[in-house]
Amino acid sequence: MPERDIFANFERMRREMDELFGGVFDRSLAPHRRAGFTPRVDVSYVSDPPRAIVTAELAGIDVGRIDLEIRGRELIISGSRGALDDAEGRVYQQIEIEHGPFRRAISLGADVAADRARATYDDGVLRVELPLVQTEAKTRSVPIDVPRR
């Protein structure tokens, strides 16, 4: 049985709550923001040939700092983005470009052929194509046993 990231759904729920409430919870309830960030991801499916396509926004990250792993029906994207500008003595008015480590576990809606997955990285956008496994629909009658009394 493939190992699952038990925190993946919590992270997705936190992101959705941040989007809904504009990050109010991070500012008012927690004295320190957690380290790292969560890149945005799109997941789509196409039929010719059948495959899942995962696209992730990873601007400013060197491709050598990105790791991809497939575990069953999950694609795990992880890595790290350093601070984009580390000037000494700078006083910031606003900081919105997140940096630090990241990890996303994306649940896929079908089995994939992990050995045929392909990834490209262009202009800060990671695109992973995962061919879907064609499973045969098998029909089988199941006999019903009735215990004797």
C-alpha positions as CSV (number, residue, x, y, z in Angstrom):
1,M,0.0,0.0,0.0
2,P,1.5,3.4,-1.0
3,E,2.5,5.7,1.8
4,R,0.3,8.8,1.9
5,D,1.1,12.3,3.0
6,I,-1.3,12.7,5.9
7,F,-0.8,16.5,5.9
8,A,-1.6,17.1,2.2
9,N,-5.3,17.7,2.8
10,F,-4.6,20.0,5.8
11,E,-2.3,22.0,3.7
12,R,-4.9,22.3,0.9
13,M,-7.5,23.3,3.4
14,R,-5.2,26.0,4.9
15,R,-4.5,27.4,1.4
16,E,-8.2,27.6,0.6
17,M,-8.9,29.3,4.0
18,D,-6.1,31.8,3.3
19,E,-7.7,32.5,-0.1
20,L,-11.1,32.9,1.4
21,F,-10.1,35.1,4.3
22,G,-7.1,36.8,2.7
23,G,-4.6,35.4,5.1
24,V,-6.3,36.9,8.2
25,F,-5.6,33.8,10.3
26,D,-1.8,34.0,9.7
27,R,-1.7,37.7,10.8
28,S,-4.0,37.6,13.8
29,L,-3.7,34.2,15.4
30,A,-0.1,33.2,14.8
31,P,2.8,35.4,16.0
32,H,5.2,34.0,13.4
33,R,4.4,32.9,9.8
34,R,5.4,29.4,9.0
35,A,8.6,28.9,7.0
36,G,8.3,28.3,3.3
37,F,5.5,28.7,0.9
38,T,2.9,26.8,-1.1
39,P,3.2,27.1,-4.9
40,R,0.0,27.2,-6.9
41,V,-0.8,24.1,-9.0
42,D,-3.3,23.2,-11.8
43,V,-4.3,19.6,-12.5
44,S,-6.1,18.6,-15.7
45,Y,-6.7,15.5,-17.8
46,V,-6.6,15.0,-21.5
47,S,-7.8,12.0,-23.5
48,D,-5.5,11.7,-26.5
49,P,-3.3,10.1,-25.3
50,P,-4.9,9.7,-21.8
51,R,-2.8,11.6,-19.3
52,A,-2.9,13.9,-16.3
53,I,-1.1,17.2,-16.6
54,V,0.1,19.0,-13.5
55,T,1.3,22.6,-13.9
56,A,3.0,24.4,-11.0
57,E,4.1,28.0,-10.6
58,L,7.7,28.0,-9.5
59,A,9.1,31.3,-10.6
60,G,12.6,32.2,-9.4
61,I,13.5,28.6,-8.5
62,D,16.5,26.9,-10.1
63,V,15.5,23.6,-11.7
64,G,18.2,21.8,-9.7
65,R,16.3,22.7,-6.5
66,I,13.1,21.0,-7.5
67,D,12.4,17.3,-6.7
68,L,9.6,15.2,-8.2
69,E,8.3,11.9,-6.8
70,I,5.4,9.7,-7.7
71,R,3.8,7.5,-5.0
72,G,0.8,5.6,-6.3
73,R,-1.8,8.2,-7.2
74,E,0.2,11.2,-5.8
75,L,2.7,13.5,-7.4
76,I,4.9,15.1,-4.8
77,I,6.7,18.4,-5.8
78,S,9.2,19.7,-3.3
79,G,12.2,22.1,-3.3
80,S,13.3,25.5,-2.1
81,R,13.3,29.1,-3.3
82,G,15.9,31.4,-1.8
83,A,15.3,35.1,-1.1
84,L,15.2,36.9,-4.4
85,D,17.1,39.9,-3.2
86,D,19.3,39.8,-0.1
87,A,20.5,43.4,0.1
88,E,22.0,44.4,3.5
89,G,20.5,47.3,5.3
90,R,17.3,47.3,3.2
91,V,14.1,48.3,5.0
92,Y,11.0,46.6,3.4
93,Q,7.7,48.3,3.1
94,Q,6.0,45.2,1.7
95,I,7.0,41.5,1.2
96,E,4.7,39.3,-0.8
97,I,7.1,37.0,-2.8
98,E,7.4,34.0,-0.6
99,H,10.6,32.0,-0.3
100,G,11.9,29.0,1.7
101,P,11.1,25.3,1.4
102,F,8.0,24.0,-0.2
103,R,6.3,20.6,-0.6
104,R,3.0,19.8,-2.4
105,A,1.4,16.4,-2.5
106,I,-1.1,16.4,-5.4
107,S,-3.7,13.6,-5.4
108,L,-4.5,12.3,-8.8
109,G,-7.8,10.9,-9.9
110,A,-6.4,7.9,-11.7
111,D,-3.5,5.4,-11.7
112,V,-0.5,6.6,-13.6
113,A,2.4,5.0,-15.4
114,A,5.2,6.5,-13.2
115,D,8.0,5.1,-15.4
116,R,6.7,7.1,-18.4
117,A,6.1,10.5,-16.6
118,R,7.8,13.5,-18.2
119,A,8.5,16.9,-16.8
120,T,9.5,20.2,-18.4
121,Y,10.5,23.5,-16.8
122,D,10.2,26.7,-18.8
123,D,10.0,30.3,-17.6
124,G,9.2,29.4,-14.0
125,V,6.4,27.0,-14.9
126,L,6.8,23.2,-14.2
127,R,4.7,20.9,-16.4
128,V,4.5,17.2,-15.5
129,E,2.7,14.8,-17.9
130,L,1.7,11.5,-16.3
131,P,0.3,8.9,-18.7
132,L,-2.8,7.2,-17.3
133,V,-2.8,3.4,-16.8
134,Q,-5.5,1.8,-18.9
135,T,-7.3,-0.7,-16.6
136,E,-9.7,-3.3,-18.0
137,A,-13.2,-3.2,-16.6
138,K,-13.7,-6.7,-15.3
139,T,-17.1,-8.0,-14.5
140,R,-17.6,-10.9,-12.2
141,S,-20.6,-12.5,-10.6
142,V,-20.4,-13.0,-6.9
143,P,-22.3,-15.9,-5.5
144,I,-24.3,-15.3,-2.3
145,D,-24.0,-17.9,0.5
146,V,-27.0,-18.6,2.7
147,P,-26.2,-20.2,6.0
148,R,-28.2,-23.3,6.9
149,R,-30.3,-23.2,10.1
